[in-house]
Amino acid sequence: MVTLGTAAAAVVAEGKAPPAHARASRYGGGWDCLRGFEVSAGACVPVKIPAHGYLASSGNDWDCSRGYLKANQSCQAISVPLNGHANDSAYGPGWKCNRGFFEANGGCARVAVPANAFAVDSSYGNGWECSRGYRADKNSCVAVAIPVNGFLVRAGDDWACERGFVRAVTACLPVTVPVNGFLDERGDGWRCERGFRPEKSTCVALAVPVNAYVDDSGSDWRCEAGFRRLDSVCLAGLIEADAG
């Protein structure tokens, strides 16, 4: 006999008694089946657990044990192919190919790993990656050609130029820093010292007028408080044409 709690009793009082093996819903209104039972035609019936199955954590359904997959109302054994292994996924065939193999025609075929490469455990791509110092080119790995003043990047499949050089197709060319300039943070370009502005490939001194100062950028100027910029000078107050 099922013992009803206060909430279930309230439902009964309203003329909406839950069926056997049920309880009032914890979210208010309606009812839920007890653990080990599921809804069927407005009633709570025992969950039918097939061989090699177990009651799911929800308490109202069932799952298959490891090595089995749901098939209609039964648990069917997973047939793991050679060079494969069972996994815990409830989706797919229930198995996965070992590293160095890929799924093909219901089995696991060996990955053709080219020279200067190694097999990887991945469901995407070719199933292999090039060794450090090589890059993929179709189905092979070709050596990365590093120019003078260049170095191999962290990923190992490309190169970059040393500080003070800039990449130009297949070479590293020196950065030409003008007078009153310096290498930027990246090291492949330049900036002007404070009080100068870039103009083509040179650094030109700022012409700071009276009652002005070099701004935070260092490459332009602003007027002092109480002055207004007009072309290349700072005028006091408002311009007469703008007054009134």
SVG drawing of the C-alpha trace seen along z (x, -y; Angstrom):
<svg xmlns="http://www.w3.org/2000/svg" viewBox="-13 -88 83 99">
<polyline fill="none" stroke="black" stroke-width="0.4" points="0.0,0.0 1.3,-3.4 1.3,-6.0 0.5,-9.5 2.2,-12.6 0.6,-15.9 0.9,-17.2 -0.6,-13.9 -3.4,-14.1 -4.2,-17.6 -4.4,-16.3 -6.7,-13.5 -8.9,-16.1 -9.3,-18.0 -10.5,-14.8 -7.4,-14.1 -6.0,-11.1 -2.7,-9.8 -2.7,-6.2 -1.1,-3.4 2.7,-3.6 2.6,-7.4 3.1,-10.6 2.2,-14.2 4.6,-16.1 7.2,-18.0 6.7,-20.9 3.1,-21.3 0.0,-19.9 -0.1,-16.4 1.8,-13.4 5.0,-11.4 5.6,-7.7 7.7,-6.2 11.2,-5.0 11.0,-1.7 7.8,-2.6 6.9,-4.4 3.8,-6.1 1.7,-3.9 -1.9,-4.7 -2.4,-7.1 -1.0,-4.5 2.3,-3.7 3.6,-0.3 6.9,1.4 9.8,0.6 10.6,3.7 14.4,4.1 15.8,6.5 18.8,8.8 22.0,6.9 20.1,3.7 19.7,1.7 17.4,-1.0 18.5,-4.4 19.3,-7.2 16.0,-8.9 14.2,-5.8 11.6,-5.7 13.6,-4.3 16.4,-1.8 19.9,-1.7 22.1,1.0 25.3,2.2 28.7,1.5 29.2,3.6 25.5,3.4 23.3,1.0 19.6,0.3 17.7,2.0 13.9,1.7 13.2,3.2 16.4,5.2 20.1,4.8 22.1,6.2 25.8,7.1 28.2,4.7 30.3,6.4 33.7,4.7 35.8,5.1 39.5,5.9 41.7,3.0 38.7,1.3 37.5,0.9 34.1,0.5 33.2,-3.0 30.7,-4.4 28.7,-6.4 25.0,-5.7 25.1,-6.9 26.8,-5.4 27.9,-1.8 29.2,-1.6 32.8,-1.2 35.7,-3.3 38.8,-2.5 42.2,-2.4 44.8,-5.1 46.2,-4.5 43.0,-3.1 39.8,-4.7 36.2,-3.5 35.6,-2.0 32.8,0.4 31.9,1.3 35.4,2.1 38.8,0.4 41.2,-0.1 44.8,-1.2 45.7,-4.8 48.3,-5.3 50.8,-7.5 53.2,-9.3 56.9,-9.8 57.7,-12.4 54.2,-12.1 52.6,-10.2 49.2,-8.7 46.8,-10.7 43.7,-9.7 41.1,-11.8 37.7,-11.3 38.4,-14.1 41.1,-14.8 43.5,-12.3 44.2,-10.4 47.8,-11.7 49.8,-14.9 53.2,-16.0 56.2,-15.9 57.6,-19.2 59.4,-21.0 57.1,-19.7 53.7,-20.8 50.9,-18.8 50.7,-19.0 47.8,-16.8 48.8,-13.3 52.4,-14.0 54.6,-16.0 57.0,-18.5 59.9,-20.2 59.3,-23.8 61.9,-25.9 63.2,-28.4 65.0,-31.4 68.0,-33.3 66.9,-35.3 63.8,-33.1 62.7,-30.5 60.2,-27.7 56.9,-28.7 55.5,-26.9 53.0,-24.9 56.0,-23.5 54.5,-23.8 55.4,-27.4 58.1,-30.0 58.4,-33.6 61.1,-36.2 63.4,-37.2 62.8,-40.6 64.0,-43.4 63.0,-41.5 59.7,-41.4 58.4,-38.4 58.4,-38.9 57.1,-35.8 60.0,-33.4 62.6,-35.7 63.1,-37.8 64.0,-41.4 65.5,-43.8 63.1,-46.5 64.5,-49.9 64.0,-52.1 64.2,-55.9 66.0,-58.5 64.0,-59.3 62.2,-55.9 62.3,-52.6 61.2,-49.0 57.5,-48.4 56.5,-45.7 56.0,-43.0 59.5,-43.7 58.5,-43.7 57.6,-47.4 58.6,-50.8 57.1,-53.8 58.3,-57.3 59.7,-58.7 57.5,-60.9 57.3,-64.4 57.6,-63.0 55.0,-61.7 55.4,-59.1 55.4,-60.5 56.1,-57.8 59.3,-56.2 60.6,-59.0 59.8,-60.5 59.0,-64.3 59.3,-66.5 56.0,-68.0 55.6,-71.7 54.0,-72.4 52.6,-76.0 52.5,-78.3 49.9,-77.3 50.0,-73.7 51.5,-70.4 52.3,-66.9 49.3,-64.6 49.3,-61.1 49.8,-59.5 53.1,-61.3 52.6,-61.9 50.2,-64.9 49.5,-68.0 46.6,-69.6 45.9,-73.1 46.1,-74.1 42.9,-74.6 41.2,-77.9 42.6,-77.7 41.1,-76.2 42.9,-74.6 42.7,-76.3 44.9,-74.9 48.4,-75.0 47.8,-77.5 46.0,-77.7 43.6,-80.7 42.4,-82.0 38.7,-81.5 36.1,-81.2 36.8,-82.2 35.1,-85.5 33.2,-84.0 31.7,-81.4 30.8,-83.8 27.1,-84.7"/>
</svg>
